[in-house]
Amino acid sequence: MCAQALEVPGQARGGRESFDYDAFLSYAHDDRPVAAGIQKGLHRIGRRMGHLHALRVFRDATDLTASPNLWGRVTEAMDRARYLIVVLSHDAAASGWVNKEVTHWLQRRGPDQLLFVVANGHLTWDEDTRRFDPDRSDVALPVLTQPGALATEPFYVDVSEDTPWDPRAAIFREKVTDLAAPIHGKPKYELASEDLREQRRFRRLRRTAVAGLVLLTVLAIAAAAIAITKAQEAVRQRNDAVALALTAASRDATGNAAAALALAAESSLATPAPLWQATNALVNARIAFSDRNAQQVRAPLTGHTDSVTAVAFSPNGTRLATAGLDKTVRVWDAATGEQVGEPLMGHTRGVYSVAFSPDGTRLATAGFDKTVRVWDAATGEQVGEPLTGHTDGVHSVAFSPDGSQLASAGADQTVRLWDLMSGRPVGAPLTGHTGWVYSVAFSPDGTRLATGGTDQTVRLWDPATGRPIGEPLTGHTDWVYSVAFGRNGTRLATASFDKTARLWDAATGEQVGAPLTGHADGVHSVAFSPDGTRLATAGIDKTVRLWDPATGQQVGEPLTGHTNAVHSVAFTPDGTRLATGGTDQTVRLWDLTSGRPVGDPLTGHTGWVFSVAFSPDGTRLASAGADQTARLWDPATGDQVGAPLIGHTDWVYSVAFSPDGTRLATSSRDTTVRLWNSATGEQVGAPLTGHTGWVYSVAFSPDGTRLATASRDNTVRLWNSATGEQVGAPLTGHTDGVYSVAFSPDGTRLASTGADQTVRLWDPATGRPIGEPLTGHTNGVNVVVFSPDGTRLATASRDNTVRLWNPATGDQVGESLTGHTNGVFSVAFSPDGRLTSGGFDKTVRVWDPATGRPIGAPLTGHTGWVNAMAFSRDGARLASASYDKTVRVWDRLWDADAACELAAPFVTRTQLQEYMPSSWEPKCRYSE
């Protein structure tokens, strides 16, 4: 029995006040799609405008909470329903629960309000004995085959040809109307007429709304076409509309990170200059893509016409075998997703398990027809006769590691071993389970066999003797669906209907750690990665989850995409991909290597890192920190280049490359500035001395002839970079320590900021201040930078804000940029005009300086304050320095072309065009 309960609030109607439900749906677990379709149809047919549902139908488990008296709860719900609708199928006929429910109904209520739906199979009525003929009816419940079970042939509808049981389909809707009419207490033609009137009424309203929208659209287009000169504006508006629609589609495609990334990239490319909404979506999608621990590869594999119950990769990873309730086994090319050859036919009922032999030459399958079958994996031909002996459906099959034996587990409560060469049983059946045995697995060395079943236990066996090893493993509180050994056989993983997976010590039988929780419903399948570092689970909650078996922690977010329960999961032999199959009749492939951090940490500093700078050609990255060193890195590989630059005797606060890249300047808490040969790491000349306090900042002029420095001694100083001599007198005016200094791109302006909460502009040629100090910040101003075109200044402050200024007028531009939750320590412009900031809240944030809006979510990864930021000259990389002793290099997250390259392997042109106007051509290249 698989009953779920959903009570739909509604007003009581005449004569029905004593019943809470109009109908109770009784069905087997695997008939959920049929039951769901019937429920939807009963909800819709005859529904009046303004009403949620036409009938109240009991089906959903929300009312069947965990209870030791489950049967009592079910019978209570049945007694509160006017009609009983029973879904008949092969699975229902084998379900004790469905038979029990019908028996209860007949005993309490009789047959008058009993309706039947045939989901598959055949029914034949025997008028003489007033029952369904048990010899000619393969889906009749046992209670319905008893002589005199029913006074007359009951009413039933056959929906076996109506998959996927969508109430919008005319034939299926008519059949559900047949069911609904007696429940409504109306003739079918009257109910159908009312339903048709309501549908027409809805369509009229919809057509009116659409016509109104069309009229508005036509008027807008007509107005835009009044003058030819407005044609370009119309195109711009169309492109903006497409971009915004793609932005919304990207935001909504949460289950497919690659599709979301591709849609965001297309949104950015839809207009000559990306809309801020498009850039925002692109940054968010790029972060989400990098956070995914797996990405679905292309579209789902389709072909099965019923639930996919099992998936298995060949030993070389080139083939994928799948089994389904449609009685077929299918083989697929794992690289292309194309089906290889025709389906393997032979089983007469649903196939529950499939496995490749260790050498890949054979396939074994197990089905509800009580047989195990062996196939030639190359030709798809059955090898020999079916292996028979089980007296009920066979749920699982596994090859021994040497390929000489098969193990099978079934609903007859036994496990059986078979000799693969002869097809004969090896010894007597292994007995001990007191319920169906759902899963069987060999240990990697073949000395152990693990099984799990509906008796909520896991058992270990010696396959050589057939004897149990130790006591059953207990702990699960519901059926155990799946068992799997880890790489070296020391760990055993199990999955259960109790919503957990568990790990066990295979030698002692002791549970290892706490249960793995996270699934919202039963867990159907579990599998170890080949290297044993990951565990995958699949569940009824439509998700696949990855776990670290060493810690028991879930790795990343659940993998979503299946639209119904996921029955099976398997890793490729190299562990780079995952296959899943489920009730939605699809097989899905997932790439486990697609996600990578957007900010990789560079480690080596042994103290806080205060400053970063890229060389002009972008091939080197310099950093400086509290360990009294400066360091050079290859930003492409993250490797440190050469030995640390040593010479300062205290913290190194700042580092800067000369415009030609041949020199590196550093400033320190030891009050000195030093110059270095960036190729050799050798110090050039003597330290530059003169400051009487810590030197916080250093910057080269655009022509490289001057150095500017800022110090705690309240001064800014200029130096001849060739001779090391100070140029002119110190620049004074700040009333407290000066934290930052920057040259304008043309070299005609110098900006400085400090603890006195001001920004000051200077003429570097004369050393004189330009205009009045720029005021507005309410705490110390930590850093100042010019925009690439020199028309804007950006400053970051301990007052938690970033501010933009017009350096020509000294006026603040727009509102302060807020979002950081603590002081802002760093700010940087990208070459294309984006703005980034970092601060005490350990985040890096991206902004659109034109609008002042944040772009995307904050970038996280640093575990300490973000002290400094710098872009490479081409804008492809962003570096950040932190108190966590690391430098991180971030991708340019708003680069649409890079996003296309990342997403293209995982999406198709067809997938994306569903979100686009029919005449719109994608800007990136995707496979068809």
MARBAMI-192866 format. One record per residue (C-alpha): residue in three letters; x, y, z. Coordinates in steps of 0.05 Angstrom, whole numbers, plus 5000, padded with zeros to 4 digits. Layout:
BEGIN
ALAXYZ/...
***
This chain:
BEGIN
MET500050005000/CYS502350704984/ALA497151195008/GLN498251935013/ALA493352435042/LEU491653125018/GLU485553475048/VAL483054045005/PRO478954545045/GLY472054655015/GLN464954815035/ALA460654235055/ARG455154085005/GLY448153835016/GLY447953145048/ARG455453085052/GLU457053425118/SER458852765152/PHE464552625104/ASP471252995102/TYR473152705034/ASP469352574971/ALA473952004952/PHE479651584980/LEU484951354930/SER487950664943/TYR493950464901/ALA500750124901/HIS507250514909/ASP509250444836/ASP502450694812/ARG503651394840/PRO503651724770/VAL496751424755/ALA493951624822/ALA496752324815/GLY493452404747/ILE486752154773/GLN487152624832/LYS488753224788/GLY482953044742/LEU478052974800/HIS480453644826/ARG479353994759/ILE473253674726/GLY467054064746/ARG471054584784/ARG467655264786/MET471155924778/GLY473756154845/HIS474055454875/LEU480655104888/HIS478254394874/ALA471954064849/LEU472653454896/ARG476453314960/VAL480952714948/PHE485052355001/ARG491952174974/ASP497752565004/ALA502052335063/THR501653015098/ASP495952735140/LEU499252065153/THR504652285201/ALA509151785234/SER504951345279/PRO505450655310/ASN498150565289/LEU498850695214/TRP493150215195/GLY488550555245/ARG490051235213/VAL488750955144/THR482050635163/GLU479951275198/ALA481151665134/MET477451145093/ASP471451185139/ARG471351935127/ALA470751855051/ARG464451755010/TYR467651354954/LEU473550874948/ILE477350904882/VAL482150314874/VAL487850324823/LEU488849604798/SER495549384769/HIS500548814775/ASP503749184833/ALA497049304867/ALA495248574860/ALA501648404896/SER500548934950/GLY497748675015/TRP495849385035/VAL491249514975/ASN487748854986/LYS487049015060/GLU484049695045/VAL478849404996/THR477148855045/HIS475949365099/TRP471549785054/LEU467249185033/GLN466348975105/ARG464449675129/ARG461149995069/GLY459549465017/PRO460749514942/ASP455850084924/GLN460950654926/LEU466950264902/LEU470250474836/PHE476150154799/VAL481550414752/VAL485749924713/ALA492850194705/ASN495649574670/GLY493648844660/HIS486948524649/LEU480348394686/THR475247874668/TRP468547824706/ASP465547154721/GLU458047264727/ASP456646564752/THR461046624813/ARG460247384820/ARG467647514823/PHE473547684778/ASP476147044746/PRO482846914780/ASP485446524720/ARG483947064669/SER484947684712/ASP492247854726/VAL490848494766/ALA484948284809/LEU486048344883/PRO485347694923/VAL479047944957/LEU475848074890/THR477047354866/GLN473147044923/PRO466446744902/GLY460847224915/ALA465747794928/LEU461248284891/ALA453848264874/THR454748504803/GLU460548694758/PRO463249344786/PHE464449984748/TYR471650094725/VAL475550494673/ASP481750254637/VAL487350784632/SER493050324615/GLU493850664547/ASP493451374573/THR500551494599/PRO502851994625/TRP495752064654/ASP495152814642/PRO488053084655/ARG489053564598/ALA488952984549/ALA481852904521/ILE481252144526/PHE484052094597/ARG479752684619/GLU473552334592/LYS475251714632/VAL476252104696/THR469552444682/ASP466551744683/LEU469351674754/ALA467452374776/ALA460152344753/PRO457451874807/ILE461552234860/HIS458452894839/GLY451652544837/LYS450452764765/PRO449852414698/LYS456252424659/TYR453452854604/GLU451153384654/LEU457853394690/ALA461553414624/SER457153984600/GLU458354384663/ASP465754254658/LEU465854474585/ARG462055114603/GLU467155274658/GLN472955144611/ARG469855594558/ARG468656134609/PHE475956104630/ARG478256114558/ARG473856724544/LEU477057094602/ARG483956874580/ARG482657094508/THR480157764533/ALA486457864574/VAL490857644517/ALA487158094469/GLY488158674516/LEU495558524521/VAL496058454446/LEU492359114437/LEU497059464484/THR503059154447/VAL500259374379/LEU499060074404/ALA506160104432/ILE509159864366/ALA504760344326/ALA506960924369/ALA514260724360/ALA513360674285/ILE510661384276/ALA517561624257/ILE522861214222/THR527961514269/LYS524761124326/ALA526060454293/GLN532660374328/GLU529360534395/ALA524359974381/VAL530059494368/ARG533459714432/GLN527059614471/ARG526158924441/ASN533358734459/ASP532459004529/ALA525958604536/VAL529457974512/ALA535258104559/LEU530558204618/ALA526657574600/LEU533057174597/THR535257474663/ALA528757234694/ALA529556544662/SER536556494690/ARG534156674759/ASP528656154756/ALA533055594728/THR535555414798/GLY535554664784/ASN540454714726/ALA546455154741/ALA549355094671/ALA542855304638/ALA542255884687/LEU549456094670/ALA548156044595/LEU541756444599/ALA545256984640/ALA550857014588/GLU545757064532/SER542257624571/SER548758014576/LEU550157914501/ALA543058114480/THR544658854484/PRO550759244461/ALA552259424533/PRO549758934585/LEU543959164628/TRP545559194701/GLN540258654713/ALA543858204663/THR550558314696/ASN547558184764/ALA544557534739/LEU551157334707/VAL555157424770/ASN550157044811/ALA549756474760/ARG557356434756/ILE557856374831/ALA552355854833/PHE555655454777/SER562255444814/ASP558755234877/ARG555554624844/ASN559053984859/ALA555853664797/GLN552653904734/GLN547553544691/VAL550453354623/ARG545953534565/ALA538653334564/PRO536052714601/LEU536452044566/THR529451844546/GLY526551204517/HIS523850824576/THR516250854580/ASP515850724655/SER520050834717/VAL527550724710/THR529350264768/ALA536850144758/VAL543050424725/ALA549950124717/PHE556350314680/SER560749814643/PRO567649704674/ASN570950144620/GLY565750684628/THR563750704555/ARG556850404564/LEU551050524611/ALA545650004623/THR538850174650/ALA532849764672/GLY525649964678/LEU518549774696/ASP517049784621/LYS520149074621/THR526249294582/VAL533649384592/ARG537149914550/VAL544450044535/TRP546950744521/ASP553451064496/ALA555851404560/ALA559451954520/THR553952154472/GLY547651934509/GLU545251564448/GLN541650894457/VAL545850314430/GLY541649804392/GLU534649574409/PRO532049484480/LEU533548804511/MET526848444514/GLY525247804551/HIS522747974620/THR515147914624/ARG514448414681/GLY518249024707/VAL525948964711/TYR528649194778/SER536249104773/VAL541849094722/ALA549348954730/PHE555448874685/SER560248294695/PRO567248504717/ASP569948394647/GLY564248764615/THR562148204569/ARG555648014605/LEU549648374634/ALA545348074688/THR538248304702/ALA532948144754/GLY525448244748/PHE518748174780/ASP517447584734/LYS521547174786/THR527447084738/VAL534647284732/ARG537147344660/VAL544147394630/TRP545547774566/ASP551347854517/ALA553148584529/ALA555848674458/THR549948374419/GLY544148444468/GLU542447714459/GLN540047314520/VAL545246794541/GLY541946124559/GLU535446024595/PRO532846484651/LEU535446304720/THR529246064758/GLY528245874830/HIS525746494864/THR518346434881/ASP516947174877/GLY519747794844/VAL527247884842/HIS529448584865/SER537048574858/VAL542748214824/ALA550348274831/PHE556547944801/SER562047664845/PRO568648034835/ASP571647454795/GLY565447404751/SER564146674766/GLN557846754807/LEU551547164810/ALA547747344873/SER540347524871/ALA535447774923/GLY527947734921/ALA521147834950/ASP521047104970/GLN525547305029/THR531546935001/VAL538347074971/ARG540846584919/LEU547646444888/TRP548446204817/ASP554145904777/LEU554846354716/MET557545814670/SER552245294684/GLY546445734705/ARG545245284764/PRO544145474837/VAL550245444882/GLY547945124947/ALA541345254982/PRO538045934985/LEU540746405039/THR535046505088/GLY534346945149/HIS530847575125/THR523547595147/GLY521248055091/TRP522848215019/VAL530348265004/TYR531348904964/SER538848934952/VAL545048504948/ALA552448684940/PHE559148314941/SER565148594979/PRO570948784933/ASP574848154952/GLY568647704944/THR568947435015/ARG562747795039/LEU555747885014/ALA551248435042/THR543648455037/GLY538148915060/GLY530648865061/THR523849045087/ASP525248735155/GLN529449365167/THR535848965174/VAL542448905137/ARG545648215137/LEU552647965120/TRP553947275091/ASP559746835072/PRO558446674999/ALA562946065003/THR558745725056/GLY552146095051/ARG552346215126/PRO550746885159/ILE556647275188/GLY554947545256/GLU548347845277/PRO543948275231/LEU545949005228/THR540249405259/GLY538850145265/HIS534450315206/THR527250425225/ASP524250255157/TRP525549835096/VAL532849805073/TYR532949924998/SER540249914980/VAL547049665004/ALA554049814976/PHE561149664997/GLY566650184996/ARG573050114955/ASN576949685003/GLY570949335033/THR571849615103/ARG565750055099/LEU558549875081/ALA553350395062/THR545950285066/ALA539850685045/SER532850645075/PHE525750865070/ASP526951195139/LYS530051785100/THR537251625121/ALA543451305094/ARG548150965144/LEU555350755145/TRP557750115178/ASP564249775196/ALA563849155152/ALA568348765199/THR564848905264/GLY557749075241/GLU558049715282/GLN554850345255/VAL560050875239/GLY557951575259/ALA550951865258/PRO545951715203/LEU546752145140/THR540552585141/GLY538053095091/HIS533252725046/ALA526052925057/ASP523352235040/GLY525751515033/VAL532751385004/HIS532550884947/SER539750794927/VAL546850884952/ALA553650824916/PHE560950954934/SER565451314885/PRO571150874859/ASP576351224904/GLY571751184964/THR571951934977/ARG564652064959/LEU558051734972/ALA551951854928/THR544751754949/ALA538251804911/GLY531351894941/ILE523951954934/ASP524752704947/LYS527052764874/THR534252934894/VAL541152624889/ARG545952804945/LEU553552734952/TRP556852595019/ASP563852555048/PRO563851855079/ALA569752055124/THR565752595159/GLY558552415143/GLN557453135118/GLN553453295056/VAL557853585000/GLY554654174966/GLU547454264948/PRO542853694926/LEU542853524852/THR535953694825/GLY532753584758/HIS528752944765/THR521353094769/ASN519652484811/ALA522951974856/VAL530051774839/HIS530951014843/SER538250884826/VAL545151204824/ALA551850974797/PHE558851264788/THR563151184726/PRO569350764738/ASP573751394738/GLY568951744786/THR568052364742/ARG560752244726/LEU554452004758/ALA548351674727/THR541351694758/GLY534651404739/GLY527751524766/THR520251494764/ASP520152064713/GLN522451544662/THR528951904649/VAL536351754659/ARG540752344675/LEU548252414672/TRP552052884718/ASP559153164711/LEU562653174778/THR568553594754/SER564854224729/GLY564554624793/ARG570854984816/PRO571955564863/VAL571556254831/GLY577056484878/ASP582856004887/PRO587256154948/LEU594756264942/THR598256055006/GLY605256185031/HIS605056805073/THR605656655147/GLY602157295169/TRP596657765147/VAL596957985074/PHE596058735065/SER597158874991/VAL596858584921/ALA598858834852/PHE599058544781/SER604858654735/PRO602959064672/ASP603158434628/GLY598958034678/THR604057464684/ARG606057624755/LEU602457794819/ALA605958124878/SER603558094950/ALA606058395016/GLY604558205087/ALA605858205162/ASP611157665154/GLN615858225131/THR616157955060/ALA613758104990/ARG612357514945/LEU611457394871/TRP606456904842/ASP604356614775/PRO596956794774/ALA595456274721/THR597955694763/GLY597855984834/ASP605155774843/GLN609956234881/VAL615556484836/GLY622456494868/ALA624056624940/PRO620557154982/LEU623357864977/ILE626657975044/GLY629558625071/HIS624258995109/THR624658925185/ASP617259005199/TRP610558905166/VAL610259055091/TYR604059465079/SER604059615004/VAL606859364938/ALA606659664868/PHE609659504799/SER612860034756/PRO609160164690/ASP614359774651/GLY614159194700/THR621659184714/ARG621259474784/LEU617259324846/ALA616359824902/THR614559644974/SER613060055036/SER613359825107/ARG611959935180/ASP619560005187/THR618560715157/THR622360545092/VAL620660455019/ARG624659944979/LEU625559814904/TRP626559114875/ASN628358804809/SER621958424793/ALA625657914750/THR631057724800/GLY627957924866/GLU634158314884/GLN633558974921/VAL635459584877/GLY639460114914/ALA638760334986/PRO632060405022/LEU628361065012/THR628261405080/GLY625062045105/HIS618361845133/THR618061865209/GLY612161385215/TRP609660745184/VAL609060785108/TYR602260525089/SER601960615014/VAL606360684952/ALA604660844879/PHE608360964814/SER606561534769/PRO603961324700/ASP610661494667/GLY614561124721/THR618961714739/ARG615861864806/LEU613861484868/ALA608661734917/THR608261474988/ALA603361585046/SER605161525119/ARG602761525190/ASP606962165198/ASN601062545166/THR604962675101/VAL605162475028/ARG612162464996/LEU614562434924/TRP620962084902/ASN625162024840/SER624461294824/ALA631161254787/THR635461584842/GLY631361464904/GLU631762204922/GLN625862554953/VAL622763074905/GLY620863714939/ALA618063805008/PRO612963325039/LEU605763455020/THR602363665084/GLY595163815102/HIS592463165131/THR591463215205/ASP592462485219/GLY595761875187/VAL595261815111/TYR593061115091/SER592961125014/VAL595661494953/ALA593961424879/PHE595861784813/SER590661964761/PRO591461594695/ASP594462214662/GLY599162354721/THR596563064732/ARG593062914797/LEU594962554861/ALA589662334911/SER590662154984/THR586261925041/GLY587261845115/ALA584861765186/ASP582462485186/GLN576362255145/THR578262685084/VAL580362575012/ARG585363074984/LEU587663234914/TRP594663484897/ASP598563734837/PRO604563264836/ALA608563764795/THR608164314847/GLY606263934910/ARG600464414922/PRO593364204942/ILE587864254890/GLY581464534918/GLU578564374986/PRO578763695019/LEU573163214998/THR568863085059/GLY563062625073/HIS565862005104/THR564561945178/ASN570661515195/GLY577661405170/VAL578361325095/ASN582560715081/VAL583760735006/VAL582861154943/VAL583260964869/PHE581961314803/SER577361014750/PRO580860794685/ASP578661434649/GLY580361884708/THR573362184713/ARG571661854779/LEU574961734847/ALA572761154891/THR574161144966/ALA572960615020/SER572060775093/ARG571360485162/ASP564260785161/ASN562160165121/THR561260545056/VAL564360634987/ARG563661324956/LEU564561584886/TRP567162294871/ASN568062754812/PRO575462954818/ALA574363564774/THR569163874821/GLY570363504886/ASP562963324891/GLN560462644913/VAL557062264855/GLY550561934875/GLU549061594941/SER554161224982/LEU554860484963/THR552360085022/GLY552159345035/HIS558359185074/THR556759035147/ASN563259315173/GLY568959765153/VAL571159755079/PHE578659665071/SER579659614996/VAL576859834930/ALA578959734857/PHE576359914787/SER576559394732/PRO579059614663/ASP571859594638/GLY569360054694/ARG566559564745/LEU568059704818/THR569859194871/SER570659274946/GLY572858855005/GLY572658955079/PHE572258735151/ASP566058305136/LYS570657835097/THR566957925031/VAL568658184963/ARG563058574929/VAL562058794857/TRP558559444840/ASP555859814779/PRO558860504789/ALA553960814740/THR547860624782/GLY551060484850/ARG547659804851/PRO551059164875/ILE552358644821/GLY550757944844/ALA551657644913/PRO557857794955/LEU563857344939/THR565756934999/GLY571756505014/HIS576356935055/THR576156775130/GLY579157445150/TRP578658185132/VAL579758345059/ASN585358855059/ALA586958994986/MET584658864915/ALA587558934846/PHE585558764774/SER590158514720/ARG590759014663/ASP586358594617/GLY581158524672/ALA581057774667/ARG583157684740/LEU581858004806/ALA586557894865/SER584858014938/ALA589158005000/SER586757815069/TYR588157755143/ASP587057005133/LYS594356995105/THR592056835034/VAL591557174967/ARG585656964924/VAL585157024849/TRP578057104824/ASP575257014754/ARG571957614721/LEU564957374738/TRP561357844691/ASP565157594629/ALA559557334584/ASP564256984535/ALA567656604591/ALA560856414618/CYS558856134550/GLU565055694548/LEU563655424618/ALA556255274604/ALA556655024532/PRO558654294549/PHE552554204592/VAL546854524553/THR544054474483/ARG541554994435/THR534654674437/GLN534354744513/LEU535955484511/GLN531355654453/GLU525455454496/TYR526756104535/MET527956554474/PRO523456874421/SER522856414360/SER526756894316/TRP532357014367/GLU539056694353/PRO543456494413/LYS549956884415/CYS554156304441/ARG555455644408/TYR552055024435/SER550954324410/GLU544254174379/
***
